Every structure is written in C-alpha cells, then in structure tokens.
Amino acid sequence: MRTLKHALALLLCALALAAVTTACGAGGGRGKNVPVSDITAAVSAAIGKTDALTESDGMFLGLTQKKAEDIGEHAVLINVYGANVDEFGVFKAGAMTTRELKALADDYLKKRLGAWMDEYMPEEKPKLTNAEVQTDGDYVMYCILSDADKDAAFKAFSDTLNGK
C-alpha cells in the first residue's frame, strides 16, 4: 500500500512537471531568436505598407528618454508618405526585460496621445486613441494603426514568432 502511494505521488509529480514545462513552451517568442527585422518585414507586408514605412526611432527615443543601446534590439517604423500617423515598433527582450519594454511602449503611447493636438488631422486620432501593445514571449510590439491594419499587424507578429 505504501509503495502504491509513493508511486502515485511520483506519477502526479511527473504529470505536474510535464504540464508546467509544456505550458512554458507555449510562449510563442519566448526563448526564440527571431531577428526583429524579420518581424518588421512580415508586419509591413501584412499591412501592405512595405514602401510607406521607414525605420526611425528618434521620436520614440526622445519621448522615452532612452538610448538605443539601453533598449537593445528594436525597430520603430513610421509613415513617411502621405498624411497619416501609421507607426509600429518591435522590441526584443535582452537589454531590458519584456515587462520593462511593455511599460516603455505603454508610456510612449500615453505621451504621444497627451501631446496630440485635436485640430491636427482629427481623422487620425482614433489610431492613437486605440493604439495597443502586445507581448509574445521575449518580444513586444506596439501599433498606431487602423483597427484592420492593427489586427493584421499583430497576426503577422504572432505568426512570425510561431513559425507560421
């Protein structure tokens, strides 16, 4: 009877350990080494703006008061053609943790919205008001895009990290 209890206890521990390690593997980008440039290329293609967005992190670094080397591997793509505020950024944990990167992106979006002048392109303000930050494992992405583009962007972000 005692041996049966020990065997059952060991089996339950093994099952619990298997469940925990399997759950950790579901983190998409956790522990993966996908170059940020691959993610930004996939996102740009998914939203159909491969020529309209250019990499430029100046405003992001200025508003967050960070240096590029403090953040680590990242890319911020902004609109350079036409009159819209389309923008997204992708960050990989390393120099900063995922939690720190998410907080940094959230703070940036809050500052962008706080600096918005309502008389300046009022039709573009919903993109900023509805801007979002998502994480996937070791990666963080924010989007200032239309709802349709934002959905496509986050799908491409997730698919790229999960090998789809």
Residue pairs with C-beta under 8 A, 6 or more apart in sequence:
24 30
27 136
27 137
28 136
28 137
28 139
28 158
28 161
28 162
29 136
29 137
29 138
29 139
29 161
29 162
30 137
30 138
31 137
31 138
32 137
32 138
32 161
34 139
34 160
34 161
35 73
36 73
36 74
36 75
36 90
36 91
36 92
36 139
37 75
38 160
39 90
39 139
39 141
39 156
39 157
39 160
39 161
40 55
40 75
40 77
40 88
40 90
41 50
42 156
42 157
42 159
42 160
43 77
43 88
43 90
43 141
43 153
43 156
43 157
43 160
44 50
44 53
44 77
45 156
46 152
46 153
46 155
46 156
47 145
47 149
47 152
47 153
47 156
49 79
49 86
49 149
51 81
52 79
52 80
52 81
52 82
52 86
53 77
53 78
53 79
53 80
53 86
53 87
53 88
54 77
54 78
54 80
55 75
55 76
55 77
56 76
56 77
56 78
56 80
57 68
57 74
57 75
57 76
57 89
59 76
59 78
60 76
60 89
60 108
61 67
61 68
61 71
63 108
63 111
63 112
63 115
64 104
64 107
64 108
64 111
66 104
68 74
69 95
70 95
70 96
71 91
71 95
71 96
71 101
71 104
72 91
72 92
72 93
72 94
72 95
72 96
73 91
73 92
73 94
74 89
74 90
74 91
74 92
75 89
75 90
76 87
76 88
76 89
77 87
77 88
77 89
78 86
78 87
79 85
79 86
79 87
83 121
83 124
84 121
84 124
84 127
85 121
85 124
85 127
85 128
85 144
86 127
86 144
86 145
86 149
87 143
87 144
87 145
88 141
88 142
88 143
88 144
88 145
88 153
89 105
89 108
89 141
89 142
90 139
90 140
90 141
90 157
91 101
91 104
91 105
91 139
91 140
91 141
92 138
92 139
93 101
93 138
93 139
93 140
94 138
96 104
98 135
98 137
98 138
98 139
98 140
101 135
101 140
102 133
102 135
102 140
105 133
105 140
105 141
105 142
106 133
106 142
108 142
109 128
109 131
109 133
109 142
109 144
112 128
112 131
112 144
113 128
113 129
113 131
116 125
116 128
118 125
127 144
127 145
127 146
128 144
130 147
130 150
131 142
131 143
131 144
132 142
132 143
132 150
132 154
133 140
133 141
133 142
134 140
134 141
134 142
134 154
134 157
135 141
136 157
136 158
136 161
136 162
137 161
139 157
139 161
141 153
141 154
141 157
143 149
143 150
143 153
143 154
145 153
158 164
